[in-house]
């Protein structure tokens, strides 16, 4: 059986932390920023963690 391939889109969007959690960026920060408040844009800057419900699916895409 051939090796599993890592999903190319997922490897560009997610990274693992030292403890094995998965880091992600926020959406809605690329364009149409004029109608968003400064507070909203500032809070979208920081990275977040993938929720436990989605973690298994993302790990499957990031097969090593």
Buried (B, 14 or more C-beta within 10 A) or exposed (E): EEEEEEBEEBEEBBEEEEEEEBEBEEEEEEEEEEEEEEEEEEEBEEEEEBEEEEBEEBBEBBEE
